[in-house]
């Protein structure tokens, strides 16, 4: 049997610094990227979905040229939206969430330096109730994993991570995105459990498969830019590892392209036909102009305008708008109009 690696390997960078700078400057509503050192992606920790979303948002606020961590503010309303809290959540409930996060420790292995770091995610959370603002700040010991990343980091769009409703889907997605170009990744079951915060739990493979792998697979395959299949690997009679087969999610790419086109079309002002402006020049309001265009063909309106222009040229018009309205209704044509009595004035 193929020998199983006993630790997660260090991965070369999935995005260079130029890519990082470019992604960060894009539209924040959809393209803000989360940049993490690969050692942080592979770290062992246990977070709730709400706590993970807070951390993802906070990481997304770090800029490529930041030398030190800064304080980052968000309103209570934004905080609640981020955590998908409904109703009238009070400050005590929100403080309970951040307090729990401050107590959480993550274990970051640094094999290239033969070091292991145990650190809290954040060391500061300040609630200004009168202003309705919350301030958060990373623990300083997190700097090597989030600041001045030149290599060995993974870049993932914040929107891609925030859409998942399972913390396990987020963690497995992060791990698989590191190997997206390699197309497969083998992780021991214990490694996956540690990364998902369920070490010592789900001892039966069937439970691990149902509650971790299948839930993550369903969410990732439906909602993200990658798909994966998995194959369990045995050692003797026990399942000891999982081989993930990673591929591009074509259906998702098509859906996103269609969605983006729809957004562009929504933002693009509707083009009006040339006769719209022509009618407006005669003094018709927008509603009246749209009504005429709806009720009469473009050819009828153009002929009527030509007929009226002919009369204007002959100085036979007192009220061009009234004449044009009649001309459209009676479907005047410039050739036939030439035969009309010249004393007909408006």
N, C-alpha and C positions, 0 to 999 in steps of 0.2 A: 504494500500500500504506500502511496505517496506520503512522505513525511509532512506533518502539519507544523507550521510555524507556531511557536509558543508565545510570540508577542507580535503586536501590530507593527509592521515595518514602517520606517520613515519614508514618506512619499515626496518625490520632487514636486516643485511648485506647479499648481494647476493654472496659475495666471502670473504673468510677469508684472513688474511695477508699472509699465506703460498701460497695460490692460487695467490695472487697478485704478490709476488716475482717470482713465477714460470712463470706466463704469461709474465711478463716484460722481462724475459731473453730469450724468444723464438724468432724465426726469425722475425725481425722487418718488413719485407716486408708484412707479413700477420697476425702476431699474437701480435703486439704491442697493449696493452690494454689501454683504457681510464678509469681511476678510478675517480669517483665523489661521494662526500657525497650525500646521498639521498635527503637532503634538497636542494642541488644545482640542482639535476635532476628535482626536482619539482618546481624550481624557476619560477617566472613570468618575462618574458622578450620578446623582439621583436628583432630578428636578421634576416638578409638576409641569403640566403644559403651560400654565399661567406664568410660572417662574421662568421657563425657557423663553417664552415670548418677551418677557421683560429684558432678558439678557440679549436676545437677538436684536431688539430695538436699540439697546444701549451700545452694542457692538457696532451697529450700523451708523451711529453718530460719530464714531472715531474717524477722523480725516487722515488722508495719506501723509500729510506733512506735520501731524501732531507730534510734538516732542514729549509731552507729558499728558496724563489723563486730565480731562476737564470735567467740570460739573455740567450735567445736562438736565434741562427742565422740560417738563410736559405738564399740561393741565390735568386736573382730576378727570375731566370729561374724556380727554385723550387716553389717559391711563385706563379708564374703565372700558373704553372701546378696544384698546389693545388687548385687554384680558377678557373681552366679551362678557363683561358684567352688566346685568340689567337691573332695573329698579333703582332704589335709592341707597346704594352702597355707601356706608359712612367711612370716615377716616380711620376708625378703629379696624374695620375689615381690611382696608387697603394697607394699613400699617402692619397688620398681621401677616400679609403676603410678603412684604418687603423684609420684615423681621425674620420670617422663615428663610428667606433667600440669603440673608446675611449670615445665618447660622450654617448654611450648606457649605461643605468643603468638597473641592474637587481635587483629584489626584492626577497630576500631569507627569507622565514619564518622558524623560528626555534622553533617549538612548544614545544620541550622538555625543552627549556629555557625561553619560553614565550617572544621571541625576534623576531624582523624583521629587517633584514639588507638590506640597499640600497647601492649598490656599483658598481663602474665601472669595466668592465672586465679587461682592461689593463691600465697601467699608463705610458707606455713608448713604443715608436716606433722610431727607429733610422735607417735612410737610408744612407749608405755609397756608394755613386754613383760610385766612382773610383773602388771600390772593387766589386761592384754589390752584396752587402750583406745587408740584412734587419735584425735588431735585435728587438725582442719583449720581453716584461716582464709583468707578471701579476701584478695587484694591490695587495698590501700587505694584504688588508682586505679579500682577497680570500683564505688566508692560511687555515682557519679552514675547508674549503670545499674541499681542494685538497692535503694537506700535512698531513703526519702521520695518515692516516686513519686506524683505528683498527677495527671499526665496523660501521654498518649502511652506507655502501657504495655499489655502483653498478659498476661492471666491465663489459665493453663491448669492443670487438675488434674494433680497429680504422677502419680497412678495412670494417667491417660491417656497420659502420656509414657513411663512405665516399662514399659508392656506391649509396646512395639515391640522387635523383635529386630534391626532395621536402623538404624544411625545416620542413614542417608539418609532413612528414613521419619520419624524424629524431626525432622530439620531441615526437611523439606518440610511436615510437619504444623504446625510452629511458624509457618512462613511463611504457610501457608494460613489458619490460625486468625486471623491479623491481619485478613484480608479476608473472614472468614466472613459478615459482614453485607452486604458489597458483592457477594458471590457470584461474583466472578471476579478473577483477578490475572494480569498479564502480567509475566514475568521473562525476561531474556535468558538464553541457555544458559550464557554465561560467568558471569553472576551466580549461577545455580544451582550451577554447579561450585565457585565460590569459597565459597559458603555450605556446601556439602557437603564441602569440603576436598579436591576432586579437580581443582584448577586445573592446566591443562596436560596432563590425562589424558583418556581417552575421547574422542579427537579425531573419531572417526566417530560420526555421529548414531545409527546403529543400536546401537552399544555403549553410548552415553549413555542411550538409551531403555531398553535391556534391563536395565542394571545400576543405573540410578538411578530413572527414572520408573516403570517397570513394577513393580519391587520395592516402591517406596514406595506406589504405587497399591494393590497387592494388600494390603499390611499395613494401610494407612489405611482402605481401604474395608471390610475385614473386622473391624477391631478398634476403630474410633473412632466418634465422634459425627458425623463428616462423611464425605462421599464426594466424589471429584473425578474428572472426566474431563479430558483435555488435548488441545489442538490445536497442532501445530507451526506456526510462522510462518516463512516464507521471505523472504529478501532476495536476489533473483536466483535462483541455483541452490542457495544454501546455506540450511540451517535455522539461524536466528539467535535465535529466542525460542520460548517456550512460553506458550500461553494456558491457564490452569487454570480450569475451571468447577467451582465449589464448591456443594454442596448438603447438606442435612441427611440423615443416615443413618437413615432410618425403621426399618429392620430392627434396627439397633443399639439404638435407643431402646426398641423393643418388648422386645428381649432383656434390656436393663438393667432395665426395669420389672418383668419377670417374675422376674429374679434378685433384685431388691430385695424383692419380695413373698415369695419363698421364704425370704430371710433373716429377714424379720419374722416369718413363721410359725414358723421354727425357734426364734426368741428368745421367742415368745409361749408361755407355759405352756399345756399341754393342759388344756382345761376338763373337769372331771369332772361327770358327771350328779349331780343332787341326792341320788339314792339312795346314791352313794358316801359322802357325809358321814353319811348316816343309818346305813349299815352300820358305819361307823367308830365311831359313837357307841355301838353295841352291843358294841364291843370287838374287832371283827374287824381283823386286820392288813391292811396294804396289799395284799399278795399274795393273801390269802384273799378280800378284798373284790373285787379285780379278777377273780378266778376265778369268784366267784358272779355278777358282772355279765355275764361272758362266757357262763356256762352257762345262766342263767335270764333270762327277759325282765323288763323293768322292771315290767311289770304284775304278774307273779307275786311279785316281791320286795316291791312296794308293798302288795299284799294280805296277804302274810305279816306284814309289819311292822304293819299295821293290826290283824290278828288278835292278834298278841302284845301290842300296846299295849292292846287291850281286856282281856286277861288281867292285864296289869300294873295297869290301872286297878282291877280287881277284887281286887288283892293276891293273885293266885293263882300268882305266879312267884317261884322261888328263883334260877334261872339264866337270865336273859333271853337271853343269847347262845346257849346250848344250845337253848332253845325256838325262837328265830328260825331257827337252822340247820335244825331239824326242820321248822318251818313252811314254809320255802322249798322243802325237798326234797319235802315232801308237798303242796305248793301249797295251803296253807290259805287260806281266804277268810273274812273277818270274819263274814259272815252265816251260813255253814255252821258256823263255829267256835262260834257262840253255842249250838248244839245239843250240843256236846261236854260230856262229864261234867266237872263243875267240880272233881273231885278229881284231875284230871291235872295234876300239878305238875312243874316242872323246877328 
